[in-house]
């Protein structure tokens, strides 16, 4: 339950009016997204506009297991859904399997490269023609387009285009707003592709060779207003962060604090790059540091680094409270929370020259009832107006004069899992740790955040955790998934959220749908 508290110096506002104001303002910030588009969904599972399961898991649907055709990695299964809730299952096996939204097997497509994708593919909906398209690289190399034709019963799934000259890739492809796809190879070649949906022709437009290893996801973002279009942001295992132009003609700028020569410890950006917008503040690239597999581990391993995309320099670095640098790691990427308010100053009556301290003396606080559920403003939760005995002082408030804008009071947070056995919340404005939630054991993969800022994450024991993202309070845990494998790689839990309030989970060699 969400409770709204009013300080004793605040002039009373009818609760119905307050809820209406909050609903209107929240609706203006949270739009309706195709959850697979532009990094907001399973192609880069940071956060979605869907609701996850609220009251815990009550049932599971097991989908048949898939072996691993990789000789260098343990079994890993990814599972994602499209806008109609149909399920797509990937693994190192060369086949991509498709199920309908009731869990009935439809068809599979076999990639010509002989091995499947380690990363989660990119899915696009074609609702008008009752189709979906999957775009993916693979452990066996190549860039592939798979068509799912839902006009047949069962569906027909087929590889409709491939460019087999592309090398091995471990990161998910991304799609720009112009409609082009970008993929980073494991050994540093970044490719640009265009797929013509009318003719079915896949064209490789450009390639840029970084010469550095890339394992994590790339990002597409307008990081340089002086350059036309968006830029391609790549973080490498060799400690480099690079911003490339959309045409892949060259590097616009790089941040190379993490660089080191061969055989010498240096930073490794294994989990890729996540771009976080922060309202009126500069956007930042979030880079989790992981340990190096084939060389000495950096002393910074386990740290989260933020690079300011306007100043082109490190803005802050965060060491999690339970982490031993150089030992613990952040293997997955960072999951963004939707912007939220902790404090509602004067119901947004902000005047030029006001300071945060003055405004919080007369404020409305939106907070979570620890025994209830956390939801979005304007949903079905019940609001209460209760007196607060003292004003609420949020973390990092300032005595400096403010411009009259509500963006001053939005809170920007993110979350990530560490092998130190904790899930963390981090304040993206300051780099300060907001909370630490204990997992059952090490965390290996990326959490996923739903539209109400519930965070869902699996750990190395295949236990699923639901956590309130604003506070770090545990909501529920569940051990529905039973693992037969014992290696840490096999217990990695990859996760997504459907629009039916389900979790789709890949763990070990199996895929599950959890309600």
Secondary structure, 3 states (H helix, E strand, C coil): CEEEEEECCCCCCCHHHHHHHHHHHHHHHCCCCCCCCCCCCHHHCCECCCCCCCCCCCCEEEECCCCCCCCCCCCCCEEEECCCCCEEEECCCCEEEEECCCCCEEEEEECCCCCCCCCCCEEEEECCCCEEEEEECCCCCCEEEEEEECCCCCCEEEEEEEECCCCCCCCCCEECCCCCEEEECCCCEEEEEEEECCCCEEEEEEEEECCCCCCCECEEECCCCCCCCCEEEEECCCCCEEEEECCCCCEEEEECCCCCCCCCCECECCCECEEEEECCEEEEEEEECECCCCCCECCCCCEEEEEECCCCEEEEEEECCCCCCCCCCCCCCCEECCCEECEEEHHHCCCCCCEHHHHHCCEEEEEECCCCCCCCCCCCCCCCEEEECCCCCCCCCCCCECCCCHHHHEECEEEEECCCCEEEEEECCCCCEEEEEECCCCCCCCCEECCCCEEEEECCCCCEEEEECCCCCEEEEECCCCCCCCCCCCCCEEEEECCCCCEEEEECCEEEEEC
